[in-house]
Amino acid sequence: MGMDQRQRYDTAVAPRLEPGERILALSEVKRPHGLAPAPPPPAPRPQSGDGARVAAMTVAGAALSGVEFVDNIGGGGPTDWLVRLLFGRAARGRLDSVAADYLRAVPTDTKLLAVVTDRRLLVARIGRSNAMWPFGGDGRPLVPAKLKPLWSVSRAEVTGARRRWHRLHGARLRVTFRDGSWLEFTGPLRLGRRRAAELRDALTT
């Protein structure tokens, strides 16, 4: 049986915390796969020398970007239905939303650690280890240098969290935010029902 994840990661997380900040729950997680969202369309190019038109188009371009939605199924391509069937969505929200910021900062196919503290939700990348351990053991506690913070958001922005079922991944955790956006954590091997429930309870109590 592997080492408890709190024992393995507490030492690595501690230097990343603010003074007085407490860990409530943590778990190895993964960002679900899916098609990358299409970039917002470029603003039309103004005629040279027309300063007023340049300013107007800059404002229009910013507004357009603000109403475009990111969706990890995105794209509208011919294989979208297959990706939706296999992976579902990883996040959804406007381009200026909390979830969009998460998508930009956190890659797929990376071993991640989700940490819930009394102040924020933090996602960090777990660096590779060259050590080999028998029977799936986790080995020694992770050293702080092997943990790289990628993204965080204040607990005040979190409005809810719920564990949900996915046909392939089993337990998944959906976290929602004040701006209406949401993101999901999944496994299948790194996030079981118990750990999903622990993260949910830490985020909602």
N, C-alpha and C positions, 0 to 999 in steps of 0.2 A: 504494500500500500504506500502511495506517495506521501510526502510530507504535506501537512496542512498548508493551504495557501497563505494564510495569515502569517504563519511561521516563516514561510519561504520569502515573502515579499515585504513584510513590515519594515525590515532594516533598510531595504532599498527605497521605500516610499518616504520614510521619515525625513531625509534631507530635502525633499521636495515640498514639504508642508510649511505653512506659515506658523509663526509662534502661537502656541495654544490650539492649533487645529488638530482635530481628532479623527482617526479613521473609524468609520462605522461599518463598512463592508468593502470587500474587494474580491475580484474574480478574474481569472484569465478569460478573455472573450475574443471574438472575431467580428469584423465588419462584414455583413452579408455581401455576397457577390451581386452583380447586376450590371447593366449597361450604364456607362457614364452619361450624365445628362448633357444634352446638346448645349453649346455655348450660346449666349444671347446674340441675336442678329446685330451686325454692326450698324451704327447710325449712318444715314446717307451722307455722302461727302458734300460739303457746302461749296458754293462757288467762291473762288478766291477774292479777297478784298471786301467781302460782305461780313463785317464784324457782328452785326445784329443777328444775322442768320446763323453764324457760327455759334453764338451763345445760345440761341434758341434750340439748335439741334443738339448741343451738348446737354441741355436740360432735358430734352425729349429722350435722348439716349439713356440718360440716368433713370428717368421715369420708366422707360421700357424695361430696363434691366430689373427694376424693382418689382415689376408685376410678373415677370417670367418665373415659372416654377421649376425647381429642380426635382427630379424624380429618378431614382436609381434604375428605373425601367426605361425612362426617357425616350428619346430618339424616334419612335415610330417606325423603326426598321422592320424588315420581314421576319427577324428572329425574336422580336420582343415578346411574342406570346410564349415562346419556349423558355426564355429567361424568367418571365413572370411565373411560369409553372414551376420551374426548378428552384428559384431563389427568392421570389417575392420582392418586396421593396426593402431597401436599406434605410431610406430616409425620404422625407418630403417636406417642402417648404419653399418660400420665396428665395430668390438669390441672395437677399440680404438677411436671411433668417439664421437662427442658431444652428439648425440642421445643415444648412448649406455651408456654414463655416466648418462644421464637423466633417462634411464630405471632402472639403478642400484640404483639410489638415490630416485626415486619417486614411491611409491606404488599405486596400484589401490585401489578402495573402500575407498578413503580418501578424505575428503573435502580439496580442495587446493585453493590457491590464486595465480594467475599469476600477476606479477607486471612488467610493462615496465617502465624503467626510461631512462634518457638521457644517461646512461652508460651501462646498462645491462638488461637482462631478468632474473627475479628472480621468483622461485616457492617456496612457503611456505605451510606448513600444518596448517590448522585452527583447533585449539583445540576445544573439545566439551564444550558445555555450558549446565548447568543444568537449566537455565532459560527457562520458557515457555511463549511464546508471542502469543496473539490472532491474528487471521486473517493472519497468515504468517508473522507477523512483525519481523524485525531483532533485535529489542531491542536496547540496548545501544551500543555505539562504543566498538569494541573489545579491550580488554586490551592487551598490548604488550606481556605479558607472555603467551597468548593463541596463539601466532603466532610463529611457528618454521621454519626458513629457511631450505630447503632441498637441493636446487640446484640453481645455477646461471651460466650465461654465458655472456661474454662481447658482447655488441652490435656490435662490430667489426666482430664477428663471424657470425652474422645473415646476410644472403644474400636475404632473401625474406620471405613474409608471405601472405597467401591467404585464404580467407574464402571459404569453400567448403561444399557441401551438402552430407549428409549421409542418407540412406533410413530410418533409425530408429532414429538417433540422431539429425536430422535437421542440424543446423549450426555446423560446425567444423572448427578449425583453424589449418592449417599446416604451420609450421615454418621451413625454410630450412637454412642450414649452409654451411660455406666455404668448409668443407670436404666432401660435397655431402650428408650428412645425413639429416634426418628430423624427426620431432616429431609432434604429434597432441594433441590439447586440445579439449575437448568435453563437453557436458552436459549429458542428454538433459535439465535438469531443471536448471543447473547452468550457461549455456552459450547460450544465445540467439543470434540472428543475429546481433542485435545492438552492443552487447558487443564484439562479435567476430570481427566486423568491427572496433570497437574502438581499440582493441589490434593490429589488422592488421595495421591500419593507424599509430599508435604510433611506430610500429616496422619498418615501411617502409618510414617514413618521416624524 
